[in-house]
Amino acid sequence: MTNPAERLVDLLDLERIEVNIFRGRSPDESLQRVFGGQVAGQALVAAGRTTDGERPVHSLHAYFLRPGRPGVPIVYQVERVRDGRSFATRRVTAVQEGRTIFNLTASFHRPEEAGFEHQLPPARIVPDPEELPTVADEVREHLGALPEALERMARRQPFDIRYVDRLRWTKDEIQDADPRSAVWMRAVGPLGDDPLVHTCALTYASDMTLLDAVRIPVEPLWGPRGFDMASLDHAMWFHRPFRADEWFLYDQESPIATGGRGLARGRIYDRAGQLLVSVVQEGLFRRLDLP
């Protein structure tokens, strides 16, 4: 299997080992810890597979408790908290090598007709994704070639990511920059027609660039890193159906960073400007030159 989108679908296809217990693969990659979006996406798959399938997920709230080890399977234990007429609630605990690394609570809601609807418009008009270079192309343009490690990473990347604002490489380029970032994203190939797969794939993607908004005022997004960062918690609200293999705009901002933590929030729109998903995350930031 060579297509990164197919690998993502395979990664989200958990093994059921008991009624409420699932096991997920964790790729053995050259990372210090398991990617948080992977754990969140797999946990949501586990939760969704214990529902009747007629109630899509409408929200999730999660905490990253310990770093996961790449290459080691993760077991997801699901608690069926509630099954009502309209709502269902699931609590998922992710365990690796006998230790809890992640907790998630997800709520599922049978769609209803409310009789009214409103939405604030997107905050700004941005270029279409076809007008923007890929991340790999921007790096090649700046460096002349893609470093071997980034080349391997680009070949495995399940999402095409295109930054609305060109990548910043120097301190001068981030001077007086607002803590905002926006990217167009879509899976690099078809993800099938299971709505749960698309929801979990977008959950995976939602952790990829959100903390960029926190970093932008203090260091370039590319080049030497001055901070180690890690996701602490993650919350999402799903407003409308969508496909993660079609272009979506991820508009991100950081209202505050203090005390070694930064808060980021994102709004995900389709090409027509419809708000699909709202996201909030807090991340830990530590200077690499501090003891």
CORTATA-V253305 format. One record per residue. RES is the residue in three letters. PSI is psi in degrees with one decimal (999 if undefined). OMEGA is omega in degrees with one decimal (* if undefined). NEAR is the number of other ideal C-beta (glycine too) atoms within 12 Angstrom. Layout:
res = [RES/RES]
psi = [PSI/PSI]
omega = [OMEGA/OMEGA]
near = [NEAR/NEAR]
This chain:
res = [MET/THR/ASN/PRO/ALA/GLU/ARG/LEU/VAL/ASP/LEU/LEU/ASP/LEU/GLU/ARG/ILE/GLU/VAL/ASN/ILE/PHE/ARG/GLY/ARG/SER/PRO/ASP/GLU/SER/LEU/GLN/ARG/VAL/PHE/GLY/GLY/GLN/VAL/ALA/GLY/GLN/ALA/LEU/VAL/ALA/ALA/GLY/ARG/THR/THR/ASP/GLY/GLU/ARG/PRO/VAL/HIS/SER/LEU/HIS/ALA/TYR/PHE/LEU/ARG/PRO/GLY/ARG/PRO/GLY/VAL/PRO/ILE/VAL/TYR/GLN/VAL/GLU/ARG/VAL/ARG/ASP/GLY/ARG/SER/PHE/ALA/THR/ARG/ARG/VAL/THR/ALA/VAL/GLN/GLU/GLY/ARG/THR/ILE/PHE/ASN/LEU/THR/ALA/SER/PHE/HIS/ARG/PRO/GLU/GLU/ALA/GLY/PHE/GLU/HIS/GLN/LEU/PRO/PRO/ALA/ARG/ILE/VAL/PRO/ASP/PRO/GLU/GLU/LEU/PRO/THR/VAL/ALA/ASP/GLU/VAL/ARG/GLU/HIS/LEU/GLY/ALA/LEU/PRO/GLU/ALA/LEU/GLU/ARG/MET/ALA/ARG/ARG/GLN/PRO/PHE/ASP/ILE/ARG/TYR/VAL/ASP/ARG/LEU/ARG/TRP/THR/LYS/ASP/GLU/ILE/GLN/ASP/ALA/ASP/PRO/ARG/SER/ALA/VAL/TRP/MET/ARG/ALA/VAL/GLY/PRO/LEU/GLY/ASP/ASP/PRO/LEU/VAL/HIS/THR/CYS/ALA/LEU/THR/TYR/ALA/SER/ASP/MET/THR/LEU/LEU/ASP/ALA/VAL/ARG/ILE/PRO/VAL/GLU/PRO/LEU/TRP/GLY/PRO/ARG/GLY/PHE/ASP/MET/ALA/SER/LEU/ASP/HIS/ALA/MET/TRP/PHE/HIS/ARG/PRO/PHE/ARG/ALA/ASP/GLU/TRP/PHE/LEU/TYR/ASP/GLN/GLU/SER/PRO/ILE/ALA/THR/GLY/GLY/ARG/GLY/LEU/ALA/ARG/GLY/ARG/ILE/TYR/ASP/ARG/ALA/GLY/GLN/LEU/LEU/VAL/SER/VAL/VAL/GLN/GLU/GLY/LEU/PHE/ARG/ARG/LEU/ASP/LEU/PRO]
psi = [116.8/-21.4/123.7/-31.5/-39.9/-37.6/-36.2/-45.2/-41.6/-38.8/-32.7/-4.6/87.5/153.6/125.3/119.8/-9.2/178.8/-45.9/22.6/131.4/155.7/133.1/146.9/152.3/106.3/141.3/86.5/166.6/60.2/151.1/-32.5/161.8/137.5/128.1/-36.5/-31.5/-47.5/-43.1/-44.1/-44.0/-39.8/-38.4/-35.3/-47.5/-44.5/-46.6/-31.2/-3.3/9.1/175.3/-4.5/-5.2/-6.9/106.0/155.0/137.1/-16.9/155.9/150.0/128.2/154.0/132.4/113.7/-39.4/152.5/135.5/153.2/122.3/144.7/-7.7/126.9/153.0/131.6/131.8/118.2/122.7/130.3/124.4/88.2/-43.0/140.0/96.6/-172.7/-35.8/-34.5/150.0/142.8/136.5/141.5/129.9/133.7/125.2/126.1/133.4/124.1/40.6/2.9/138.6/125.2/-13.5/140.7/141.0/137.5/129.2/142.1/135.9/139.4/130.6/124.9/140.9/159.3/114.9/-20.3/-7.1/162.5/140.8/163.2/134.0/143.8/162.1/149.6/-26.4/159.6/132.1/159.8/155.6/153.2/-31.9/-19.8/-6.3/147.4/156.1/163.9/-43.8/-41.0/-38.3/-40.5/-43.4/-40.3/-38.4/-41.7/-11.7/-24.9/159.1/122.8/150.9/-41.9/-41.3/-31.7/-45.1/-41.9/-41.3/-36.9/-26.4/-10.6/120.3/-7.7/138.1/120.7/129.1/115.0/131.2/-42.6/133.4/150.4/141.5/135.9/-17.8/163.2/-35.8/-35.5/-20.9/0.3/128.1/19.2/138.6/151.4/67.8/149.4/153.4/139.7/146.4/140.8/151.8/154.0/147.0/-3.3/172.7/145.0/9.0/-167.5/9.4/115.4/-33.5/-37.9/-42.6/-40.3/-43.4/-32.5/-41.3/-34.1/-43.2/-49.4/-28.3/-18.5/0.1/-38.7/-0.6/-38.9/-3.7/-39.5/-31.2/-38.1/-28.7/-42.5/-12.9/-22.6/150.4/148.1/-24.2/146.4/-165.7/138.5/134.3/-7.5/143.0/133.7/151.0/143.0/135.6/-47.2/168.1/132.1/141.7/145.6/124.4/116.5/-37.3/157.2/154.9/170.4/129.4/-6.5/13.7/152.4/133.7/146.9/126.1/99.8/122.4/146.0/157.6/108.3/-22.6/146.4/124.0/153.7/25.1/7.7/147.5/137.5/134.3/144.1/148.1/152.4/131.1/122.8/154.0/-178.8/-21.2/0.2/10.7/131.9/121.3/-45.5/143.3/141.5/141.8/137.9/144.9/139.1/151.4/133.2/124.0/132.7/134.6/-18.1/4.9/149.8/999]
omega = [-173.8/-178.0/-178.7/177.9/177.1/177.7/178.3/178.0/178.6/179.1/-178.9/-179.2/-173.5/174.6/176.7/-178.9/172.0/-175.5/-176.9/-176.9/-177.4/177.1/179.4/175.5/172.9/-175.0/178.8/-177.0/-177.1/177.9/177.9/-179.1/179.2/178.4/-175.6/179.6/177.2/-178.5/179.8/179.7/179.3/178.6/179.4/174.1/-179.8/179.0/-176.8/-178.5/174.7/177.3/-178.1/178.9/-178.9/179.9/177.8/176.1/177.4/176.8/172.3/177.1/-171.2/175.4/172.0/-170.8/178.6/174.8/176.3/-179.5/175.4/177.2/-178.5/-179.7/178.2/179.0/-178.8/-179.8/-174.3/172.5/179.6/-172.1/-174.5/170.3/178.5/179.7/-177.5/-173.3/170.4/-178.5/178.7/174.1/-175.8/174.6/178.2/-175.6/176.7/-179.3/175.7/-178.4/176.4/180.0/-171.0/173.7/178.3/169.0/-178.5/178.2/-178.0/-172.2/174.4/-176.6/-178.9/172.5/-175.6/-179.1/176.1/-179.7/172.3/179.6/171.7/179.3/175.0/-173.6/-179.5/175.8/-176.2/176.4/173.8/-177.9/-179.9/179.7/-173.8/177.5/172.1/176.7/-179.6/179.8/177.6/179.2/178.3/-180.0/-176.7/-174.2/-177.1/177.6/178.5/177.1/-173.9/-179.5/178.5/176.9/178.6/-179.9/-179.5/179.6/-179.1/-172.6/-178.2/-179.1/170.3/-176.4/-179.9/-177.9/178.3/175.0/-176.6/-178.6/178.7/-174.0/-174.2/176.5/180.0/-177.0/179.8/-179.2/179.5/179.7/174.4/178.6/-178.4/176.7/176.9/178.3/164.5/179.3/166.6/175.5/-175.3/177.5/-179.2/-179.3/-177.5/-172.5/177.8/-178.8/180.0/178.3/179.9/178.0/-178.3/175.8/178.0/174.1/174.9/-176.2/-174.0/-179.1/-171.4/-171.6/-169.5/-178.3/172.6/-176.4/178.7/-174.2/-169.4/-178.5/-172.2/178.9/176.7/179.8/-178.2/-176.4/-178.5/-178.6/176.6/-176.3/165.7/-178.2/179.9/177.0/177.8/176.8/-171.5/177.9/-179.2/173.1/-175.8/-171.6/-175.3/174.2/-179.0/170.9/-179.6/175.0/169.9/-174.9/170.3/-179.6/179.5/-178.1/-168.9/177.5/177.9/-178.9/-178.2/168.9/-178.8/175.4/-179.2/179.3/176.6/178.8/177.4/175.8/-176.6/173.9/-176.6/-177.0/168.5/-175.3/179.1/179.6/176.8/178.0/-177.3/-171.3/170.5/-174.3/171.5/179.3/170.2/179.8/175.3/179.8/178.2/178.4/-177.7/-178.6/177.4/179.4/*]
near = [14/11/19/28/31/23/27/40/31/24/34/42/27/39/21/18/17/15/13/23/23/33/23/40/29/32/25/13/23/14/20/13/27/38/35/41/38/42/49/50/51/47/50/51/46/45/44/39/33/35/32/17/15/17/30/34/44/30/31/43/30/39/28/33/23/25/27/40/22/21/17/25/27/44/34/47/31/36/24/22/21/20/19/16/12/16/23/31/28/38/29/44/30/44/28/31/18/11/17/24/37/45/29/43/30/46/31/35/24/20/18/14/7/9/6/7/11/9/17/13/14/23/20/18/13/25/20/13/26/13/12/25/23/27/30/28/21/25/27/18/17/24/18/8/13/23/17/12/14/23/16/15/23/24/17/26/31/39/40/31/36/32/36/30/27/23/32/26/19/16/17/10/20/26/14/11/25/19/26/31/38/35/39/34/46/34/35/29/23/22/37/22/13/22/28/37/34/38/39/46/48/44/45/41/44/45/42/37/39/47/41/40/38/40/32/34/27/25/29/25/36/27/19/13/17/19/26/20/35/31/41/30/29/42/32/41/28/35/28/26/21/33/26/44/30/28/31/40/39/44/37/42/31/32/18/18/25/12/13/18/23/35/30/39/33/42/34/40/36/28/22/16/21/22/28/36/39/28/43/33/41/33/35/24/30/18/15/13/10/10/5]
